[in-house]
Amino acid sequence: MKKLLLVTLIGTLASSYASASENPSNKYNGFYIGAGVGTTDFHYDKSFTSSIKNNHEVSYSNKADGESYKLIAGYQFNRIVALEAQYTTYGDIKNTLEVKGHKFTGKTEHQSFSLAANLGYTFDNGLRPFALVGLGQISVKAPGFKDDGGLIRLGAGLEYQIKQVPGLGIRTAYEADFYTLEADNKDYDMSVGSWYLGATYKF
């Protein structure tokens, strides 16, 4: 699936670049940078907790604690397509595991880097609904555990280019990183995401 996404991404960007090159006066293209801050949420494969029960009564819960922060850089080719890189650090996920009345707590940290196609449409009034699809790398750390692996980035949002301040845009979006965690020779599907508010500036 990741290979298919990569091939689709490259093909879309190549055709968009050719279109933008044929129209150098396109006012919608240009490099942009930005940042964002938002919430953190975490979803896990329920079979992950059942695998650690080991015939004991086990209760597991988690809670996101803290904001996520994003650094954004990209290039918009035309009204429709942009290529966007993001670095995201998520708020801690506080884990609580209770075994036979004994409670154990810890936290999990997530950081990711992604490269995605930003697909949408920029209307003349400055509004731009968009969706993101891409690939990247994620780092997962917990007490006594650290793992790095690939991710699939999916998201959707709305951006607004402020006409009174050329180049300045604001956006709100939800984006999530989907990854596979390997433990005890088994794979578990996980995701960490964020609703965020951000600002970008196009040069």
N, C-alpha and C positions, 0 to 999 in steps of 0.2 A: 504493500500500500504506500509506503514511504517513497519507493522508487517511482510509482505512478504519479504521486503528487509532485515529485521533483521534475519529471518529464513534462507534465502539464504546466508547471510554473515556468520552466525555461521557454517552452513554446509560446506561452502567452506574452511573456516579457519581450521575447525576440520580435514578435509581430508588432507589439506596441511601440518598441523602440524604432522600428522601421517607419511606422506611421508618424511618430513624433519628428523623426529626421526629415521626412518629406515636408513637414510644416514647421520650419524653424521659428515662425512668428507666433506659435502656440503660446498663449499667455498662461496656460495652466501647468506648464512644466517647470521644473526646477528642483534643486536640493532643499531639504528641510530638516530641521532638528527640533527636538522637543522633549518634554518630560511630563510625567503624570503621577498621580497618587490615588490610591483606592483601597477597597476592601480586600480581604483574602478569604477564599473558601476552598475546601478540600473534600474530595470524594474518593472513596477507596473500595476495592473489591471485597465484598462481604465474606468471601471464602478465605480471605487472608486471616481473619480472626478465628475462624473455625479450625484453621490449620494449626493454631497454637494452643488449642484447648487441651489436647492430650489427655482426654478423659477427666479433666477437671472442670469445675464450674468457673467460667471466665466471663467477665464483663468488660467490654471495651468502649470507650467514648473518646471523642476528640473535639477540640474547639480552637478555631482560628483566633490568634491574639496578635493584633498589630496590623498596620497598613502595609500595602504593597507599594513599591516605588519603581518607576519605569524611566529609562532613558531611550529616546527614539531618534533614529536617523534614517532618512530615506530620499528617494528621488521619484518625483511624479512625472510620468511621461506625457500624459494628456488628461482629458476629463475623466477617463475611466480607470487607468492602471497606474499604480505606483509600486515600487519595490521598497520594502521597509525592514530595517533591522531594529531589534529591541533587546535591551538588557533589562531583566526584571528580577527584583529581589522581593520575595513574598514575606508576609508576617509569619511568625512562628505558629506551628500547629502543636498545641498542647495535647499530649496523649495521656489517658488514664486507663490503667489496666488493673483490674481487681480479680485476684485469684484466692478463693477460699477465705474471703474476708480481709486479705492483705492487699493494700493498694500501692501501685507503683506508678510514678509519673515521670514524664520526660517530654522533650520537644523535638520536633522535626523542622529543619530549615530547608527551604527551596530557593535556588537561584537558577535563572535560565537565560539563554541567548537564543534568539530566533531570527530567521530570515524568511520573510513572507511576502506574497503578492497581496497588495491592498487593492481590492476591486470594488469600484463604486461608480458614482456619476456626480460630477460637479455641476450643479444648476447655476444659472446666471445670478440667482439671488444669494449665492455663496454657500448654500446648504449642500452637503455631500453625504448621503448614506453610503456605507461601505461594509465589506466583509473581508476578513483576513484568512488566508490559508497558507501554511508554510511548515518548515522543518527547523529543528534546532537541537540544542544540547541542554540538558538539565543536570544540576548537581543536587543530590539529596543527602542531608547530614542529620544524624541522630546520635545520641550517646553510644559510643562503641560501634558506629556504623557510618559508612560513607560510600556513596555510589554515584557514578556519572553514566549518563546514557542519552539516547536520542529521544526526541519528542516530536509530536505533531501539534502545531499551533492552529487553533480555530477561534474566530471571533467575529463580532459585528458591532457596528456603532454608527454614530452620526457626528459629522464635523461641520463647523461653520467658519467660513472665511470672513473676517471682519473688514468690510469695505473701507471703513474710516481709518483703519491701520493696515495698509497694504502689507501682505505677507504673514500677518498674524492670524492664527486659527485656533479655535477651541474645539475639543471633542469629548464625547462621552461614549464609552464602549464597554462591552464585556468580552474578555479574552481568556482562554484556558489552554493550558499545556497538558497534553495527554501523554503518559509515559508508562512503561512496563517496569515493575519492580521485581527483581529476582530474589527469592528467599527459599532456603531449603530445597533447592533444585526445582522450584516451581515459579511460574510467571503470574504476576497479579497486575491487573490494569488499574491505574491510579490517574487522578487529574487534580491539578491545582489551578485556580483561576482568580479573576479579579474584575469587579466593576470599578472603573476608574474615570477620573476627570483629568484631562490633559490639555496642554497648550503646545502649539508648534509654530515655528517661524520659517517661512520659505524665502530663500534668497533669490 
